[in-house]
Amino acid sequence: MDFSRVQLSEDDQAFRDELRGFLRSIVTDEVIRRDRETGENFDEAVHLALGAQGYLGADFETEADGGFTAVRRRIWELEIGRAHAPWFHWPTTSMVAHCLRQFGSPQLQDEVLPQVLTGHIRLCLGYTEPEGGSDVATCKTRAVREADGSSWVINGSKMFTSNAQNAQYVFLITNTDPDAPKHQSLTMFLVPLDTPGIEIQPLRTVDGDRTNITYYSDVRVADRFRVGAVNGGWAVLREALNAEHGTVERGAEGLQKLATMTEHLLLLAEAVDHIAAVAGDEDSVRYRLGRAIARVEAAMSTTDMFGRVANAQTMRDVAPDLMDLLGTAASLPAGVEGAADDGGAEYIYRLAGPTGIYGGTLEVFRNMIAQHALGLGRPNYSPPARRPA
């Protein structure tokens, strides 16, 4: 494995500097402050500016189709994270748009994809249900085809439909054959969120982010919004889940983002740097900061599902230690007088919990690693057997 530093060409250095300057001009202190206060993880002006400048299209396309080179894609990922851009809505939109390109009808692609790349259309996920947990295949939201076959009627509800309030379509998993096995009963739709019968209710997470519960009451959707075959939704969904879980095939150049949630570790690394500047010089402080840095570096070097677990677990383990190093002032948020390191530790502490839930809980990922990477059996959740008296 080659750990040598990548030497940027003059053109790539110019690209980095241009991107860095552009992000500095649009991701202002006010944008960051507003994002922290609202928990939206989205700013329409920033999103549209990135689209107008061509960055969304370059990130979406492959290099062969005019997108970023491997080096520039890595620069993009790093710089947009370092700028604290509220952009988490874009990876979700991009993931769904790639599924639409692969499985959607040409008509639907022409209607949606061009405006996705300009930033005017955003997409969100309608997977999890109130009683479904992480097993999305247990879907109970029903889609019933009308007699003439031209449309469907959808009824049900979805939890954690993040950014539905800023999206135009929801990528919705439905059950179209309740009598079939669960992986053979699913059909995917790209449902316009302005369709009558859809209600979006906000939910606040422990870290202050906004997500949503969405209700679907006799929602009529034309068949042209179906993505993939009827009862063939699992094949469509599996592609999106692989991308969300970070289990897609990796390139040989070693420049891809190693795992999901690595952008959160950039925020953690910044917090460690800021705390090191104010936390004192005792041996115990240096030891704990050194341990935190070692954990961060190890997590940042871990790939795929393993990296997904390492990233979130590192945040959960390191964040409380950072709070403890700073004392009670660490509990004050950014912008409050007396906040240690301007609230960086407090923000990371709140962010650490949900980071282990987004896209599937750490327990789910550990089971995936056990079964698919280590070849172990399925977990047994039955009560332990009683010993004979």
C-alpha positions as CSV (number, residue, x, y, z in Angstrom):
1,M,0.0,0.0,0.0
2,D,1.4,3.4,-1.0
3,F,1.1,6.0,1.7
4,S,3.0,8.7,-0.1
5,R,1.6,12.3,-0.3
6,V,-0.3,13.2,-3.4
7,Q,1.5,15.9,-5.3
8,L,-1.0,18.3,-6.9
9,S,-0.4,19.6,-10.4
10,E,-0.6,23.3,-11.0
11,D,-4.1,22.9,-12.5
12,D,-5.3,20.9,-9.4
13,Q,-3.8,23.5,-7.0
14,A,-5.6,26.2,-8.9
15,F,-8.8,24.2,-8.7
16,R,-8.4,23.8,-4.9
17,D,-7.7,27.5,-4.4
18,E,-10.7,28.5,-6.6
19,L,-13.0,26.0,-4.8
20,R,-11.7,27.1,-1.4
21,G,-12.3,30.8,-2.2
22,F,-15.7,30.1,-3.6
23,L,-16.8,28.2,-0.5
24,R,-15.4,31.0,1.7
25,S,-17.6,33.5,-0.2
26,I,-20.9,31.5,0.1
27,V,-20.5,29.6,3.5
28,T,-20.4,32.6,5.6
29,D,-20.4,32.8,9.4
30,E,-24.1,33.7,9.2
31,V,-24.8,30.5,7.2
32,I,-23.0,28.4,9.7
33,R,-24.7,30.1,12.7
34,R,-28.1,29.6,11.1
35,D,-27.4,26.0,10.3
36,R,-26.3,25.3,13.9
37,E,-29.5,27.0,15.2
38,T,-32.0,25.4,12.9
39,G,-30.4,21.9,12.5
40,E,-31.5,21.9,8.9
41,N,-28.1,20.7,7.5
42,F,-29.2,22.6,4.3
43,D,-28.9,26.1,2.9
44,E,-30.7,26.7,-0.3
45,A,-28.6,29.6,-1.4
46,V,-25.4,27.6,-0.9
47,H,-26.9,24.6,-2.7
48,L,-28.0,26.6,-5.7
49,A,-24.7,28.4,-5.9
50,L,-22.8,25.1,-6.0
51,G,-25.2,23.9,-8.7
52,A,-24.8,27.1,-10.8
53,Q,-21.0,26.9,-10.5
54,G,-21.2,23.3,-11.9
55,Y,-19.8,21.6,-8.8
56,L,-22.9,19.4,-8.2
57,G,-22.8,18.2,-11.8
58,A,-19.1,17.5,-11.6
59,D,-19.5,15.5,-8.4
60,F,-22.4,13.5,-9.8
61,E,-20.8,12.5,-13.1
62,T,-17.9,10.1,-13.6
63,E,-14.6,11.5,-15.0
64,A,-15.4,9.9,-18.4
65,D,-18.7,11.9,-18.5
66,G,-17.1,15.2,-17.6
67,G,-17.1,14.9,-13.8
68,F,-14.3,15.3,-11.3
69,T,-11.0,13.5,-11.7
70,A,-10.2,11.2,-8.7
71,V,-7.9,13.9,-7.3
72,R,-10.4,16.7,-7.7
73,R,-13.2,14.7,-6.2
74,R,-11.1,14.1,-3.1
75,I,-10.2,17.9,-3.0
76,W,-14.0,18.6,-3.3
77,E,-14.9,16.2,-0.4
78,L,-12.2,17.6,1.9
79,E,-12.7,21.3,1.2
80,I,-16.5,21.2,1.5
81,G,-16.1,19.5,4.8
82,R,-13.5,22.0,6.0
83,A,-15.7,24.9,5.0
84,H,-18.5,23.5,7.3
85,A,-20.9,23.7,4.4
86,P,-24.4,22.6,5.3
87,W,-24.5,20.2,2.4
88,F,-25.5,16.8,3.8
89,H,-28.7,16.9,1.7
90,W,-26.6,16.7,-1.5
91,P,-25.1,13.1,-1.0
92,T,-28.6,11.8,-0.4
93,T,-30.0,13.6,-3.5
94,S,-27.0,12.3,-5.5
95,M,-27.5,8.7,-4.3
96,V,-31.2,8.7,-5.3
97,A,-30.4,10.4,-8.6
98,H,-28.0,7.6,-9.5
99,C,-30.7,5.0,-8.8
100,L,-33.1,7.0,-11.0
101,R,-30.5,7.1,-13.8
102,Q,-30.1,3.3,-13.5
103,F,-33.8,2.2,-12.9
104,G,-36.1,5.1,-13.8
105,S,-37.9,5.7,-17.1
106,P,-36.3,8.0,-19.6
107,Q,-39.3,10.4,-19.2
108,L,-38.8,10.6,-15.4
109,Q,-35.0,11.0,-15.8
110,D,-35.5,13.9,-18.2
111,E,-38.0,15.5,-15.8
112,V,-35.8,15.3,-12.7
113,L,-32.1,14.9,-13.4
114,P,-31.2,18.2,-15.1
115,Q,-32.7,20.2,-12.2
116,V,-31.0,17.9,-9.7
117,L,-27.7,19.0,-11.1
118,T,-28.6,22.7,-11.0
119,G,-29.7,22.3,-7.3
120,H,-33.3,23.2,-8.0
121,I,-34.6,19.7,-7.2
122,R,-33.6,17.9,-4.1
123,L,-34.5,14.3,-3.1
124,C,-35.0,12.6,0.3
125,L,-35.4,9.0,1.5
126,G,-38.7,7.4,2.6
127,Y,-37.5,4.2,4.1
128,T,-37.9,3.7,7.8
129,E,-41.3,3.3,9.4
130,P,-42.5,4.0,12.9
131,E,-42.5,0.3,13.9
132,G,-39.9,-1.0,11.3
133,G,-36.6,-0.2,12.8
134,S,-33.6,-0.7,10.6
135,D,-35.2,-3.5,8.6
136,V,-36.6,-1.5,5.7
137,A,-37.9,-4.7,4.0
138,T,-40.6,-5.0,6.6
139,C,-42.4,-2.1,4.9
140,K,-46.1,-1.7,5.6
141,T,-46.7,1.4,3.6
142,R,-49.2,0.2,0.9
143,A,-49.3,1.1,-2.7
144,V,-52.4,-0.2,-4.6
145,R,-52.6,0.0,-8.3
146,E,-55.9,1.5,-9.7
147,A,-58.0,-0.5,-12.1
148,D,-56.8,1.2,-15.3
149,G,-53.1,0.7,-14.3
150,S,-52.2,4.3,-14.8
151,S,-51.7,5.3,-11.2
152,W,-51.3,4.1,-7.6
153,V,-52.9,5.0,-4.2
154,I,-50.4,5.1,-1.3
155,N,-51.2,5.0,2.4
156,G,-48.7,4.8,5.3
157,S,-46.1,6.7,7.2
158,K,-42.3,7.0,7.3
159,M,-40.0,8.1,10.1
160,F,-36.7,10.0,9.7
161,T,-37.5,11.5,6.3
162,S,-34.7,14.0,6.8
163,N,-34.8,17.2,4.7
164,A,-38.3,16.4,3.3
165,Q,-39.1,20.1,4.1
166,N,-36.4,21.1,1.6
167,A,-37.0,18.4,-1.0
168,Q,-39.3,18.1,-4.0
169,Y,-39.5,14.3,-4.2
170,V,-39.2,11.4,-1.8
171,F,-37.7,8.1,-2.8
172,L,-40.4,5.9,-1.3
173,I,-40.4,2.2,-0.6
174,T,-43.9,0.6,-0.6
175,N,-45.4,-2.8,-0.2
176,T,-47.3,-3.8,-3.4
177,D,-48.0,-7.4,-2.5
178,P,-48.6,-8.2,1.2
179,D,-48.9,-11.9,0.5
180,A,-45.4,-12.2,-1.0
181,P,-42.1,-12.7,0.9
182,K,-40.9,-9.4,2.2
183,H,-38.0,-9.0,-0.3
184,Q,-40.4,-9.8,-3.2
185,S,-43.2,-7.4,-2.2
186,L,-41.5,-4.0,-2.6
187,T,-41.9,-1.3,-5.2
188,M,-40.1,2.0,-5.3
189,F,-41.6,5.4,-6.3
190,L,-40.2,8.9,-6.7
191,V,-43.2,10.7,-5.2
192,P,-43.6,14.5,-5.7
193,L,-43.9,16.0,-2.1
194,D,-46.5,18.5,-3.2
195,T,-49.0,15.7,-4.0
196,P,-52.2,16.0,-2.0
197,G,-52.4,13.7,1.0
198,I,-48.8,14.1,2.1
199,E,-48.1,15.7,5.5
200,I,-44.6,16.5,6.8
201,Q,-44.2,16.9,10.6
202,P,-40.9,18.0,12.1
203,L,-39.0,15.9,14.7
204,R,-36.0,17.2,16.6
205,T,-33.1,14.9,17.4
206,V,-31.0,15.1,20.6
207,D,-28.3,17.1,18.8
208,G,-30.7,19.7,17.6
209,D,-31.0,18.5,14.0
210,R,-34.4,18.4,12.3
211,T,-35.8,15.3,10.7
212,N,-39.4,14.5,9.9
213,I,-42.2,12.0,10.1
214,T,-44.2,11.9,6.8
215,Y,-47.8,10.7,6.4
216,Y,-49.3,9.4,3.2
217,S,-53.1,9.4,3.1
218,D,-54.7,8.3,-0.2
219,V,-51.8,9.8,-2.1
220,R,-52.4,9.3,-5.9
221,V,-49.2,8.8,-7.9
222,A,-49.0,8.2,-11.6
223,D,-47.3,5.0,-12.7
224,R,-44.6,7.1,-14.5
225,F,-43.1,7.9,-11.0
226,R,-42.4,4.2,-10.4
227,V,-38.7,3.4,-10.3
228,G,-37.9,-0.2,-11.3
229,A,-40.2,-3.1,-11.7
230,V,-43.4,-3.8,-9.7
231,N,-42.4,-6.0,-6.8
232,G,-38.8,-5.5,-7.9
233,G,-38.0,-2.7,-5.5
234,W,-35.4,-4.6,-3.4
235,A,-33.0,-4.7,-6.4
236,V,-33.4,-0.9,-6.7
237,L,-33.2,-0.3,-3.0
238,R,-30.1,-2.5,-2.6
239,E,-28.1,-0.3,-4.9
240,A,-29.0,2.8,-2.8
241,L,-28.3,1.0,0.5
242,N,-24.9,-0.2,-0.7
243,A,-24.0,3.4,-1.5
244,E,-25.4,4.7,1.8
245,H,-23.5,2.0,3.8
246,G,-20.3,2.6,1.9
247,T,-20.0,-1.0,0.6
248,V,-19.6,0.0,-3.1
249,E,-16.6,-1.2,-5.1
250,R,-13.5,0.8,-4.5
251,G,-11.1,2.2,-7.1
252,A,-7.4,1.2,-7.2
253,E,-6.1,4.8,-7.0
254,G,-6.8,5.0,-3.2
255,L,-8.4,8.5,-3.4
256,Q,-12.0,7.7,-2.7
257,K,-13.6,8.7,0.5
258,L,-12.7,5.8,2.8
259,A,-16.1,5.5,4.6
260,T,-19.3,7.3,5.3
261,M,-19.3,9.9,8.0
262,T,-15.6,10.9,7.5
263,E,-16.7,14.5,7.2
264,H,-17.9,14.3,10.8
265,L,-14.4,13.3,11.8
266,L,-13.0,16.5,10.2
267,L,-15.2,18.4,12.7
268,L,-13.9,16.3,15.5
269,A,-10.3,16.9,14.5
270,E,-10.9,20.6,14.4
271,A,-12.4,20.5,17.9
272,V,-9.3,18.6,19.2
273,D,-7.0,21.3,17.7
274,H,-9.0,24.1,19.3
275,I,-9.1,22.4,22.7
276,A,-5.4,21.7,22.6
277,A,-4.9,25.5,22.3
278,V,-6.8,26.2,25.6
279,A,-6.7,23.1,27.7
280,G,-3.4,23.5,29.5
281,D,-0.1,21.7,29.4
282,E,-0.3,19.1,32.1
283,D,1.0,15.6,31.3
284,S,-2.5,14.1,31.7
285,V,-3.9,16.6,29.3
286,R,-1.3,15.9,26.7
287,Y,-1.8,12.2,27.1
288,R,-5.6,12.4,26.6
289,L,-5.3,14.7,23.7
290,G,-2.7,12.4,22.1
291,R,-5.0,9.5,22.6
292,A,-7.8,11.4,21.0
293,I,-5.7,12.3,18.0
294,A,-4.5,8.7,17.6
295,R,-8.2,7.5,17.7
296,V,-9.1,10.1,15.0
297,E,-6.2,9.2,12.8
298,A,-7.0,5.4,13.1
299,A,-10.7,6.0,12.3
300,M,-9.8,8.2,9.3
301,S,-7.7,5.4,7.9
302,T,-10.4,2.7,8.2
303,T,-12.4,1.8,5.1
304,D,-16.0,0.8,4.2
305,M,-18.3,-0.6,6.9
306,F,-15.4,-0.9,9.3
307,G,-14.8,2.8,8.9
308,R,-18.4,3.6,9.4
309,V,-18.3,2.0,12.8
310,A,-14.8,3.4,13.7
311,N,-15.9,6.9,12.8
312,A,-19.0,7.0,14.9
313,Q,-17.5,5.0,17.8
314,T,-14.5,7.3,17.9
315,M,-16.8,10.4,18.1
316,R,-18.8,8.8,20.9
317,D,-15.7,7.9,22.9
318,V,-13.6,11.0,22.3
319,A,-16.3,13.7,22.6
320,P,-17.0,13.1,26.4
321,D,-13.3,13.2,27.1
322,L,-12.9,16.6,25.4
323,M,-15.8,17.9,27.4
324,D,-14.2,16.6,30.6
325,L,-10.9,18.3,29.7
326,L,-12.5,21.7,29.4
327,G,-14.8,21.4,32.4
328,T,-18.3,22.9,32.8
329,A,-17.6,25.7,30.3
330,A,-17.6,23.0,27.6
331,S,-21.3,22.6,28.0
332,L,-22.0,26.1,26.6
333,P,-22.9,26.3,22.9
334,A,-21.2,28.4,20.2
335,G,-21.9,32.1,20.5
336,V,-22.6,32.1,24.3
337,E,-20.4,34.1,26.5
338,G,-17.9,31.9,28.4
339,A,-18.2,29.0,26.0
340,A,-14.9,27.0,26.0
341,D,-13.4,26.8,22.5
342,D,-16.5,28.7,21.2
343,G,-18.7,25.7,21.7
344,G,-16.8,23.2,19.5
345,A,-16.8,20.4,22.1
346,E,-20.4,20.9,22.9
347,Y,-21.4,20.7,19.3
348,I,-19.3,17.5,18.7
349,Y,-20.8,15.9,21.8
350,R,-24.3,16.4,20.6
351,L,-23.4,15.3,17.1
352,A,-21.7,12.1,18.3
353,G,-24.9,10.3,19.3
354,P,-26.8,10.5,16.0
355,T,-23.7,9.9,14.0
356,G,-24.0,6.3,15.2
357,I,-27.6,6.1,13.9
358,Y,-27.6,7.8,10.5
359,G,-28.0,5.3,7.7
360,G,-28.3,2.4,10.1
361,T,-27.2,2.0,13.7
362,L,-23.8,0.8,14.8
363,E,-25.4,-2.4,16.0
364,V,-26.7,-3.1,12.5
365,F,-23.3,-2.4,10.9
366,R,-21.5,-4.6,13.4
367,N,-23.9,-7.4,12.5
368,M,-23.2,-6.8,8.8
369,I,-19.4,-7.0,9.5
370,A,-19.9,-10.2,11.5
371,Q,-22.0,-11.9,8.8
372,H,-20.6,-10.6,5.5
373,A,-17.0,-9.8,6.4
374,L,-16.2,-12.4,9.1
375,G,-18.5,-15.2,8.0
376,L,-20.2,-15.5,11.3
377,G,-23.8,-16.6,11.7
378,R,-26.9,-14.5,12.1
379,P,-27.3,-13.0,15.6
380,N,-29.6,-14.9,17.9
381,Y,-31.8,-12.6,19.9
382,S,-33.9,-15.3,21.6
383,P,-33.9,-15.3,25.4
384,P,-31.2,-17.4,27.0
385,A,-32.1,-21.0,27.7
386,R,-32.9,-21.7,31.4
387,R,-30.6,-24.1,33.2
388,P,-32.2,-27.1,34.6
389,A,-33.1,-26.8,38.3
